Amino acid sequence: MGLFDRVSRVVRANLNDVVSKAEDPEKILEQTVIDMQEDLVQLRQAVASAIASQKRSQQQYNQAQTEANNWQQRAQLALQKGDENLAREALVRKKTNSETAASLKTQLDQQVTMVDTLKRNLIALEGKISEAKTKKDMLKARASAAKANEQLQNTVGRLGTGSAMGAFERMEDKVLQMEARSQASAELAGADLESQFALLESGNGVDDELAAMKAQLLGPATPQTQAQLPGTATAAPTTAQASATAAADPAVDAELEDLKTKLDQL
């Protein structure tokens, strides 16, 4: 018997675990509301049946009470006419109807109590169903949000541990390296440009300083001092002087004669 209990407990535990895993909150809530609505339909039918039975009992009670009153009047009429036997028979009928009316009155009171109870239960069930529908919508929304959050967390977890996130990190490092190289190139280009301008500025300063020193040494400039100053440019020969020099050059004359001879031979 102990072994059977243990096996039964294990089977029930496994079944409960399977059922718990298979339970979908949204589907369970939807089915629960459907079951409650079915109970509501059955309760409404029960209330309607109880009300109909109450009305029949009320009619039977009224009829029995009316019959009892009628036989009471007939008994009085028979006594007035001097027919005691007929009056006695009328009283017997009156008693029977009075007993029936009393029984129906007890049954009617019970039915009224039962109908009132059923109506209260019906109102309470309708309120519970309305509350359950509202709560169902809220729980379904929370369940959907929880599922979405779980899927998001799983996706984030896969990205954090998988190759996709590693690829992003590698690309970020690569972009940082490219930015560093670009910044270094810009700094080098700026330094080279600065050095070129510094060289130009330093060269202009030397020339200016040299010219100033020459001016201090020579004082007011004269044609003789300019001719004696080393590095001072002399006046360029005039066009007439250049032509005379060219005309007096024997080599040029010989070459010119040679060209003329070649032209004559052609």
Backbone bond lengths (Angstrom), bond angles and torsions (degrees), N, CA, C in turn:
res aa  C-N    CA-C-N  psi(-1)  N-CA   C-N-CA  omega(-1)  CA-C   N-CA-C  phi
1 M - - - 1.474 - - 1.521 110.86 -
2 G 1.352 116.77 -37.99 1.453 120.23 178.29 1.513 111.69 -65.00
3 L 1.343 117.05 -40.48 1.461 120.96 178.42 1.524 110.89 -64.42
4 F 1.319 116.56 -41.08 1.462 120.26 178.98 1.531 110.80 -62.20
5 D 1.324 116.82 -41.63 1.467 120.34 178.27 1.524 110.93 -62.78
6 R 1.326 117.11 -41.63 1.464 120.34 180.00 1.521 111.11 -64.75
7 V 1.346 115.92 -44.32 1.465 119.50 178.61 1.528 110.64 -63.10
8 S 1.324 115.96 -42.29 1.459 120.06 179.14 1.525 111.19 -62.45
9 R 1.340 115.98 -40.30 1.464 119.83 179.64 1.528 110.92 -66.05
10 V 1.346 116.58 -40.90 1.467 120.19 178.80 1.524 110.60 -63.78
11 V 1.336 116.36 -43.76 1.468 120.17 179.98 1.525 110.38 -62.51
12 R 1.334 116.36 -45.30 1.469 119.34 179.70 1.523 111.60 -64.65
13 A 1.333 117.06 -37.45 1.464 120.17 178.81 1.523 110.86 -64.88
14 N 1.334 116.67 -43.47 1.462 119.88 178.81 1.523 111.56 -65.30
15 L 1.329 115.88 -41.17 1.464 119.28 178.13 1.522 111.19 -63.53
16 N 1.324 116.41 -42.20 1.466 119.59 178.04 1.521 111.33 -62.73
17 D 1.332 116.37 -38.78 1.462 119.87 178.93 1.522 110.80 -65.26
18 V 1.342 116.48 -43.02 1.469 120.23 178.77 1.522 110.49 -63.37
19 V 1.330 116.32 -43.78 1.466 120.27 -179.67 1.524 110.78 -64.74
20 S 1.335 116.52 -41.31 1.469 120.02 -179.85 1.520 111.24 -62.84
21 K 1.337 116.48 -41.08 1.459 119.45 179.16 1.526 111.69 -69.07
22 A 1.332 116.07 -31.57 1.468 119.67 -177.81 1.519 112.51 -81.27
23 E 1.328 117.73 -13.30 1.466 120.43 -177.50 1.526 110.60 -70.85
24 D 1.307 114.51 125.72 1.462 121.75 173.44 1.528 107.57 -105.09
25 P 1.332 118.80 118.44 1.472 119.91 -176.03 1.526 113.49 -52.86
26 E 1.322 117.35 -41.96 1.465 119.96 -178.02 1.531 110.61 -64.61
27 K 1.338 116.60 -45.14 1.463 119.91 -179.00 1.526 111.32 -68.39
28 I 1.331 116.73 -39.98 1.465 120.15 179.82 1.524 110.60 -64.12
29 L 1.328 116.72 -43.41 1.467 119.99 178.88 1.524 111.00 -64.07
30 E 1.327 115.99 -41.56 1.464 119.57 179.24 1.526 110.75 -63.01
31 Q 1.332 116.63 -43.46 1.460 120.33 179.91 1.523 110.99 -67.44
32 T 1.329 117.05 -36.01 1.467 120.14 178.59 1.524 111.12 -62.91
33 V 1.319 116.27 -43.10 1.470 119.90 178.05 1.527 110.35 -64.54
34 I 1.335 116.48 -39.58 1.469 119.65 178.21 1.529 110.46 -62.57
35 D 1.342 116.58 -43.02 1.469 120.09 178.06 1.529 110.95 -62.29
36 M 1.324 116.80 -41.12 1.465 120.14 179.11 1.527 110.79 -65.00
37 Q 1.314 116.77 -37.86 1.463 119.36 178.03 1.526 111.05 -67.32
38 E 1.333 116.51 -36.40 1.465 118.96 175.61 1.527 110.53 -64.86
39 D 1.329 116.63 -41.11 1.470 119.70 175.80 1.520 110.71 -61.89
40 L 1.331 115.96 -37.49 1.463 119.79 178.90 1.525 110.85 -64.12
41 V 1.324 116.38 -41.34 1.471 119.78 178.37 1.525 110.13 -62.36
42 Q 1.329 116.57 -45.17 1.463 120.01 179.38 1.528 111.46 -63.52
43 L 1.339 116.04 -39.76 1.461 119.03 179.48 1.524 110.69 -67.09
44 R 1.305 117.40 -38.25 1.467 119.72 176.84 1.520 110.74 -63.43
45 Q 1.318 116.26 -40.54 1.461 119.23 177.12 1.525 110.81 -63.42
46 A 1.342 115.96 -40.25 1.466 119.61 178.60 1.522 110.94 -65.06
47 V 1.326 117.04 -41.00 1.465 120.48 178.53 1.524 110.17 -64.48
48 A 1.332 115.99 -43.42 1.467 119.24 179.21 1.523 110.98 -62.51
49 S 1.340 116.88 -41.53 1.464 120.31 178.70 1.525 111.09 -65.68
50 A 1.337 116.99 -40.70 1.464 120.37 179.32 1.521 110.98 -65.70
51 I 1.318 116.95 -39.88 1.466 120.16 178.82 1.530 110.25 -65.28
52 A 1.347 115.96 -41.13 1.468 119.26 178.44 1.524 110.62 -63.70
53 S 1.342 117.11 -42.26 1.467 120.50 178.03 1.521 110.94 -64.34
54 Q 1.329 116.20 -38.24 1.462 120.05 177.80 1.525 110.91 -62.97
55 K 1.303 116.58 -41.20 1.463 119.76 179.89 1.531 110.84 -66.45
56 R 1.336 117.46 -39.48 1.460 119.46 177.49 1.524 110.92 -64.27
57 S 1.331 115.81 -42.74 1.468 119.30 178.07 1.525 110.75 -63.43
58 Q 1.337 115.62 -38.46 1.459 119.20 178.21 1.522 110.73 -63.22
59 Q 1.331 116.90 -41.70 1.464 120.48 178.42 1.534 111.25 -65.38
60 Q 1.341 116.08 -43.03 1.465 119.81 179.07 1.527 110.95 -64.54
61 Y 1.318 116.03 -39.93 1.464 119.61 178.21 1.521 110.56 -63.76
62 N 1.315 115.81 -45.82 1.467 119.02 179.65 1.533 110.82 -61.85
63 Q 1.335 114.93 -40.51 1.462 118.62 -179.95 1.533 111.32 -65.74
64 A 1.348 116.79 -44.15 1.469 120.29 179.23 1.522 110.78 -64.47
65 Q 1.315 116.30 -39.67 1.457 120.06 179.10 1.532 110.31 -66.08
66 T 1.308 116.70 -38.42 1.472 120.36 178.58 1.529 110.65 -66.44
67 E 1.340 116.09 -42.56 1.465 119.88 178.47 1.530 111.02 -62.63
68 A 1.320 115.88 -40.87 1.467 118.91 178.84 1.524 110.39 -62.18
69 N 1.309 117.36 -41.94 1.467 120.88 178.55 1.538 110.79 -65.12
70 N 1.335 114.97 -39.51 1.476 118.01 179.41 1.536 111.52 -63.66
71 W 1.332 117.50 -44.61 1.464 120.17 179.51 1.527 111.34 -67.33
72 Q 1.320 115.78 -28.93 1.465 118.52 174.79 1.527 109.89 -64.58
73 Q 1.306 117.02 -43.41 1.464 120.98 179.17 1.544 111.14 -66.78
74 R 1.330 116.63 -37.74 1.460 120.10 178.97 1.535 111.34 -67.14
75 A 1.321 115.75 -38.03 1.472 118.29 177.82 1.528 110.20 -63.09
76 Q 1.316 115.99 -42.31 1.463 119.40 177.73 1.534 110.92 -62.75
77 L 1.329 116.53 -39.93 1.465 120.22 179.66 1.533 111.24 -65.50
78 A 1.343 116.31 -40.23 1.468 120.05 179.76 1.521 110.61 -65.18
79 L 1.340 118.00 -39.47 1.453 120.68 177.67 1.522 110.81 -65.47
80 Q 1.322 115.11 -38.53 1.459 118.27 178.65 1.538 110.99 -64.10
81 K 1.321 115.65 -32.43 1.463 119.73 179.37 1.530 111.99 -85.73
82 G 1.325 116.76 -2.91 1.458 120.62 177.89 1.505 114.08 84.17
83 D 1.335 118.21 13.61 1.472 121.34 179.66 1.524 107.79 -101.93
84 E 1.352 114.78 90.59 1.466 119.78 -175.62 1.521 111.64 -70.20
85 N 1.331 117.10 -37.53 1.472 119.21 179.81 1.538 111.33 -63.07
86 L 1.303 114.87 -42.47 1.467 118.26 178.87 1.528 110.63 -66.35
87 A 1.339 114.68 -35.81 1.463 118.03 177.90 1.528 110.49 -65.56
88 R 1.377 115.57 -39.78 1.462 119.17 178.76 1.535 110.39 -63.13
89 E 1.331 116.76 -43.36 1.475 120.40 179.01 1.522 111.27 -62.18
90 A 1.319 116.38 -38.09 1.469 119.76 178.58 1.527 110.82 -66.63
91 L 1.333 116.40 -37.35 1.461 119.08 178.67 1.529 111.52 -67.93
92 V 1.355 116.08 -34.77 1.476 118.74 176.10 1.524 110.15 -62.59
93 R 1.335 116.01 -45.45 1.473 118.96 177.71 1.531 111.38 -62.82
94 K 1.306 115.33 -38.61 1.469 119.62 178.95 1.522 110.78 -63.41
95 K 1.357 116.54 -40.60 1.452 120.73 179.37 1.528 110.93 -64.38
96 T 1.329 115.53 -42.37 1.472 118.80 179.52 1.520 110.83 -61.00
97 N 1.302 117.25 -46.36 1.470 120.52 -179.78 1.530 111.66 -67.84
98 S 1.326 116.50 -33.71 1.463 119.23 177.74 1.527 110.61 -66.41
99 E 1.356 116.09 -41.59 1.459 119.28 177.61 1.536 110.97 -64.35
100 T 1.332 114.87 -40.89 1.476 118.51 177.48 1.525 110.34 -62.61
101 A 1.326 116.41 -42.28 1.466 120.33 179.66 1.523 111.00 -64.19
102 A 1.339 116.66 -39.12 1.460 119.92 179.28 1.524 110.87 -65.19
103 S 1.345 115.71 -42.50 1.464 119.42 177.93 1.527 111.06 -63.41
104 L 1.333 114.75 -43.25 1.468 118.52 178.37 1.526 111.49 -65.20
105 K 1.349 116.10 -32.94 1.468 118.97 178.97 1.521 110.81 -65.79
106 T 1.343 116.04 -40.73 1.470 119.05 177.33 1.526 110.92 -63.84
107 Q 1.333 115.08 -44.93 1.468 119.58 178.27 1.527 110.95 -63.30
108 L 1.320 116.15 -39.26 1.459 120.42 -179.32 1.525 110.97 -65.31
109 D 1.327 116.59 -41.15 1.467 119.46 178.13 1.535 110.96 -62.19
110 Q 1.329 115.80 -41.21 1.461 119.26 178.11 1.529 111.21 -64.04
111 Q 1.320 115.54 -41.14 1.456 119.28 179.44 1.526 111.58 -66.12
112 V 1.314 117.11 -38.19 1.468 120.07 177.35 1.518 110.40 -61.71
113 T 1.338 115.92 -43.82 1.468 120.01 178.25 1.527 110.80 -62.73
114 M 1.350 115.65 -43.39 1.459 119.44 -179.54 1.529 111.32 -65.24
115 V 1.323 116.82 -41.32 1.467 120.06 179.32 1.521 110.70 -64.20
116 D 1.317 116.81 -41.40 1.469 119.78 177.77 1.533 110.92 -61.64
117 T 1.341 115.45 -41.70 1.466 119.33 178.63 1.523 111.04 -64.25
118 L 1.329 115.83 -44.05 1.467 119.66 179.28 1.528 111.35 -63.19
119 K 1.311 116.90 -38.89 1.462 120.13 178.75 1.528 110.98 -64.40
120 R 1.343 115.82 -42.75 1.469 118.58 177.94 1.529 110.70 -63.45
121 N 1.342 115.61 -42.29 1.464 118.73 177.98 1.532 111.39 -63.86
122 L 1.323 115.29 -36.98 1.464 119.34 178.93 1.527 110.89 -64.16
123 I 1.322 115.79 -45.10 1.465 119.87 178.93 1.527 110.53 -63.59
124 A 1.345 116.03 -41.69 1.466 119.74 179.34 1.526 111.04 -64.15
125 L 1.345 116.40 -41.86 1.468 119.55 180.00 1.522 110.90 -66.42
126 E 1.315 117.19 -39.43 1.466 119.62 176.98 1.527 110.74 -61.65
127 G 1.345 116.11 -41.04 1.463 119.22 177.05 1.521 112.05 -64.31
128 K 1.347 115.99 -41.23 1.463 119.48 178.85 1.525 111.47 -65.02
129 I 1.333 115.83 -38.69 1.467 118.79 179.23 1.523 110.53 -66.14
130 S 1.330 116.38 -42.24 1.465 119.25 177.48 1.523 110.99 -61.93
131 E 1.336 115.77 -43.39 1.465 119.56 177.54 1.524 111.14 -65.37
132 A 1.347 115.84 -38.85 1.465 119.78 179.97 1.523 110.96 -65.05
133 K 1.333 117.19 -38.63 1.463 119.90 178.30 1.525 110.79 -63.25
134 T 1.331 115.55 -44.63 1.465 118.89 178.52 1.523 110.90 -62.81
135 K 1.340 115.56 -45.38 1.461 119.45 179.88 1.520 111.20 -66.66
136 K 1.344 115.81 -34.86 1.465 119.62 178.27 1.523 110.55 -61.47
137 D 1.339 116.30 -45.58 1.467 119.67 179.27 1.525 111.05 -61.82
138 M 1.337 116.15 -41.06 1.462 119.55 179.06 1.524 111.09 -65.17
139 L 1.339 116.43 -44.97 1.461 119.85 -179.08 1.525 111.38 -67.32
140 K 1.332 116.51 -37.01 1.462 119.11 177.29 1.524 110.56 -63.84
141 A 1.344 116.01 -41.21 1.464 119.13 177.76 1.526 110.69 -63.86
142 R 1.343 116.36 -41.78 1.468 119.35 178.47 1.524 111.15 -66.12
143 A 1.344 116.33 -39.00 1.463 119.57 178.62 1.526 111.04 -64.85
144 S 1.337 116.20 -41.89 1.467 119.65 178.19 1.525 110.72 -63.62
145 A 1.338 116.08 -42.24 1.464 119.56 178.48 1.524 110.94 -63.83
146 A 1.347 116.19 -39.77 1.464 119.53 179.28 1.527 110.92 -65.05
147 K 1.341 117.00 -41.61 1.464 119.94 177.96 1.523 111.02 -63.20
148 A 1.350 115.63 -44.66 1.462 118.95 179.82 1.521 111.03 -62.48
149 N 1.337 116.29 -40.96 1.462 119.78 179.40 1.526 111.00 -66.04
150 E 1.342 115.92 -39.30 1.468 119.36 178.41 1.525 110.97 -63.84
151 Q 1.337 116.53 -43.66 1.461 119.69 177.75 1.524 111.18 -62.71
152 L 1.352 115.60 -40.02 1.459 119.29 178.91 1.519 111.15 -63.76
153 Q 1.337 116.04 -43.89 1.463 119.59 179.60 1.523 111.17 -64.20
154 N 1.340 116.40 -39.24 1.464 119.24 177.41 1.525 111.10 -63.74
155 T 1.341 115.49 -40.91 1.468 119.23 178.58 1.517 110.94 -64.41
156 V 1.340 115.88 -44.50 1.461 119.82 178.46 1.524 110.57 -62.94
157 G 1.339 115.70 -38.85 1.459 118.92 178.26 1.516 112.23 -63.60
158 R 1.336 115.68 -41.29 1.465 118.59 178.11 1.522 111.30 -66.32
159 L 1.340 116.25 -38.39 1.459 118.81 178.24 1.521 111.38 -66.83
160 G 1.329 116.26 -36.52 1.460 119.41 -177.73 1.512 112.91 -69.71
161 T 1.329 117.43 -29.53 1.462 120.02 -176.34 1.520 112.61 -108.18
162 G 1.309 119.08 -7.85 1.452 121.24 -175.28 1.509 112.46 -95.60
163 S 1.334 113.45 -173.65 1.461 120.16 -176.96 1.522 112.10 -74.84
164 A 1.347 117.09 -24.72 1.465 119.25 -177.22 1.524 110.81 -62.32
165 M 1.336 116.18 -47.33 1.464 118.91 -179.89 1.519 110.73 -66.62
166 G 1.345 116.29 -36.14 1.458 119.03 176.82 1.514 111.70 -63.01
167 A 1.339 116.83 -37.31 1.464 120.28 177.67 1.522 110.75 -63.74
168 F 1.325 116.99 -41.46 1.460 120.04 177.39 1.526 110.99 -61.09
169 E 1.323 116.26 -42.32 1.464 119.42 -179.52 1.530 110.83 -65.36
170 R 1.347 116.23 -40.84 1.466 118.65 178.52 1.523 111.37 -64.29
171 M 1.324 116.56 -41.99 1.460 119.33 179.20 1.527 111.41 -65.40
172 E 1.331 115.75 -35.00 1.466 118.73 177.73 1.527 110.56 -64.90
173 D 1.350 116.60 -42.75 1.466 119.82 177.05 1.526 111.04 -62.21
174 K 1.335 115.80 -39.92 1.461 119.30 -179.70 1.523 111.33 -64.73
175 V 1.323 116.31 -42.33 1.468 120.17 178.13 1.522 110.66 -62.97
176 L 1.333 116.50 -40.21 1.466 119.65 177.68 1.526 111.08 -62.18
177 Q 1.345 116.62 -40.46 1.463 119.60 177.80 1.527 111.35 -64.52
178 M 1.342 116.56 -42.27 1.464 119.81 178.33 1.524 111.02 -62.08
179 E 1.325 116.39 -42.01 1.467 119.79 178.28 1.524 111.06 -63.68
180 A 1.344 116.49 -38.64 1.462 119.69 179.51 1.529 110.84 -65.68
181 R 1.362 116.72 -42.69 1.466 119.43 178.47 1.522 111.25 -64.31
182 S 1.335 116.36 -41.10 1.460 119.78 178.95 1.523 111.13 -62.36
183 Q 1.320 116.18 -41.77 1.463 119.67 179.40 1.526 111.20 -66.18
184 A 1.354 115.90 -39.13 1.461 119.09 178.99 1.526 111.12 -65.50
185 S 1.355 116.90 -41.55 1.468 120.20 178.29 1.515 111.23 -62.03
186 A 1.333 115.45 -41.38 1.461 119.16 179.28 1.526 110.95 -63.89
187 E 1.328 116.42 -39.68 1.463 119.53 179.16 1.524 111.27 -66.66
188 L 1.367 116.61 -40.09 1.461 119.71 178.58 1.521 111.40 -65.45
189 A 1.336 116.81 -42.88 1.462 120.31 178.58 1.520 110.77 -62.41
190 G 1.303 116.67 -41.02 1.457 120.11 178.67 1.521 111.68 -65.44
191 A 1.348 116.90 -38.39 1.462 120.37 179.64 1.525 110.80 -67.00
192 D 1.367 117.90 -41.13 1.464 121.23 179.36 1.530 110.66 -63.44
193 L 1.320 115.78 -42.59 1.463 119.88 179.17 1.524 110.98 -63.89
194 E 1.315 115.53 -41.22 1.461 119.29 178.58 1.519 111.10 -62.82
195 S 1.355 116.11 -39.78 1.471 118.91 -179.59 1.525 111.36 -66.51
196 Q 1.352 116.57 -37.87 1.464 119.28 178.42 1.526 111.22 -63.63
197 F 1.312 115.91 -45.33 1.466 118.63 178.44 1.526 111.16 -64.93
198 A 1.322 116.16 -36.80 1.471 118.71 178.37 1.519 110.95 -64.35
199 L 1.363 116.95 -38.44 1.459 120.54 178.25 1.517 111.39 -65.09
200 L 1.356 115.05 -43.72 1.466 118.20 178.10 1.519 111.47 -61.41
201 E 1.316 115.51 -44.18 1.460 119.09 -179.03 1.519 111.17 -64.42
202 S 1.338 116.90 -39.05 1.465 119.15 179.36 1.528 110.86 -68.63
203 G 1.376 118.58 -37.10 1.465 121.44 178.25 1.516 111.64 -64.29
204 N 1.278 117.79 -45.16 1.467 121.24 178.37 1.517 110.95 -60.91
205 G 1.303 116.60 -35.90 1.465 119.50 179.43 1.521 111.82 -66.35
206 V 1.350 117.89 -38.59 1.478 121.37 179.26 1.517 110.32 -65.98
207 D 1.357 116.65 -45.33 1.471 119.90 179.53 1.520 111.14 -60.97
208 D 1.329 114.87 -44.42 1.468 117.82 179.48 1.528 111.13 -62.29
209 E 1.328 114.62 -41.78 1.475 117.83 -179.52 1.529 111.02 -65.59
210 L 1.378 118.01 -38.88 1.464 121.91 178.69 1.528 111.12 -63.90
211 A 1.338 116.50 -42.78 1.462 119.89 178.52 1.522 110.91 -63.19
212 A 1.330 115.91 -38.83 1.463 119.29 179.45 1.523 111.35 -65.38
213 M 1.341 116.53 -39.69 1.467 119.80 178.92 1.522 110.68 -65.11
214 K 1.360 117.81 -40.68 1.474 120.37 177.70 1.515 110.90 -61.24
215 A 1.309 116.35 -42.02 1.462 119.50 -179.24 1.512 111.16 -64.16
216 Q 1.338 117.26 -38.14 1.462 120.09 179.45 1.524 111.32 -67.73
217 L 1.344 116.86 -38.48 1.465 120.04 -177.93 1.526 111.99 -71.55
218 L 1.309 119.11 -40.18 1.457 122.43 -173.03 1.512 113.03 -87.39
219 G 1.289 116.48 -24.77 1.458 117.92 -175.67 1.512 109.78 72.53
220 P 1.399 118.75 -147.82 1.467 121.28 179.09 1.514 110.22 -64.47
221 A 1.310 117.99 131.63 1.468 122.80 -175.49 1.514 111.00 -73.86
222 T 1.437 117.01 134.82 1.475 123.86 174.82 1.499 107.62 -128.36
223 P 1.349 117.81 161.87 1.466 119.25 179.48 1.510 112.14 -60.03
224 Q 1.352 118.60 -35.38 1.451 119.89 -178.54 1.505 111.44 -70.46
225 T 1.340 115.56 -42.11 1.471 118.26 -178.16 1.505 110.98 -68.72
226 Q 1.334 116.46 -34.77 1.465 118.77 177.99 1.510 110.60 -65.48
227 A 1.385 117.95 -36.17 1.465 120.28 179.75 1.507 110.80 -70.86
228 Q 1.378 117.69 -31.91 1.450 120.53 -178.07 1.518 112.94 -82.59
229 L 1.342 117.94 -20.59 1.470 121.11 -174.15 1.518 110.01 -73.91
230 P 1.328 116.01 123.08 1.469 117.78 177.80 1.511 110.25 -63.64
231 G 1.299 113.42 139.91 1.469 118.43 178.08 1.485 113.13 86.34
232 T 1.418 117.53 -3.53 1.461 119.16 -179.96 1.501 107.93 -87.81
233 A 1.304 118.84 131.91 1.463 122.49 -177.04 1.506 110.12 -72.62
234 T 1.367 116.83 136.29 1.457 122.24 176.18 1.494 109.45 -85.79
235 A 1.361 114.30 162.74 1.462 119.21 -177.10 1.503 109.77 -68.13
236 A 1.300 118.12 138.91 1.464 123.08 -179.50 1.509 109.60 -73.15
237 P 1.390 120.58 143.25 1.463 122.99 178.85 1.504 110.49 -64.66
238 T 1.319 114.52 151.58 1.456 120.28 -179.59 1.499 109.69 -76.42
239 T 1.337 118.05 172.61 1.468 123.53 -178.25 1.514 110.97 -68.30
240 A 1.329 116.52 -38.45 1.480 119.94 -179.70 1.505 110.96 -65.51
241 Q 1.377 115.59 -41.65 1.458 119.36 179.31 1.509 110.66 -63.48
242 A 1.361 117.64 -40.03 1.460 120.48 179.90 1.512 110.89 -65.18
243 S 1.350 117.55 -36.45 1.459 120.79 -179.14 1.505 110.51 -69.48
244 A 1.354 116.80 -39.42 1.459 120.34 179.62 1.500 111.00 -65.66
245 T 1.330 116.53 -39.34 1.459 120.84 -179.94 1.504 110.61 -64.60
246 A 1.363 115.72 -42.42 1.461 119.71 179.47 1.512 111.02 -65.25
247 A 1.357 117.69 -36.95 1.462 120.48 -178.43 1.520 111.85 -70.74
248 A 1.306 116.96 -28.92 1.463 120.41 -177.48 1.503 113.22 -85.75
249 D 1.344 119.28 2.17 1.464 122.58 -176.48 1.525 108.47 -85.87
250 P 1.368 121.06 115.34 1.477 122.91 -178.24 1.514 111.99 -64.55
251 A 1.297 118.41 -35.84 1.470 120.77 -177.80 1.508 110.51 -63.12
252 V 1.312 115.40 -40.38 1.465 119.62 179.71 1.518 109.92 -65.38
253 D 1.342 115.50 -41.44 1.464 118.62 179.65 1.518 111.44 -63.20
254 A 1.319 117.46 -40.46 1.466 121.02 -179.32 1.521 110.57 -65.11
255 E 1.312 115.99 -42.45 1.465 119.52 179.93 1.512 110.72 -65.50
256 L 1.334 116.00 -35.75 1.457 120.06 179.25 1.520 110.70 -65.97
257 E 1.334 117.22 -42.03 1.463 121.16 178.64 1.515 110.87 -64.61
258 D 1.297 117.09 -37.42 1.468 121.02 179.61 1.522 110.69 -64.08
259 L 1.301 117.00 -40.47 1.467 121.06 178.58 1.519 111.09 -65.20
260 K 1.334 116.03 -39.20 1.463 119.38 179.33 1.524 110.69 -64.08
261 T 1.354 117.65 -40.72 1.468 121.90 -179.62 1.521 110.00 -62.20
262 K 1.319 117.17 -43.10 1.472 121.23 179.73 1.516 110.98 -63.85
263 L 1.316 116.72 -37.18 1.460 119.63 179.12 1.521 110.99 -67.77
264 D 1.341 117.75 -37.87 1.466 120.62 179.22 1.512 111.12 -66.28
265 Q 1.317 117.43 -36.35 1.464 121.00 179.28 1.523 111.46 -67.33
266 L 1.291 117.84 -30.01 1.464 120.88 177.79 1.519 109.96 -71.97
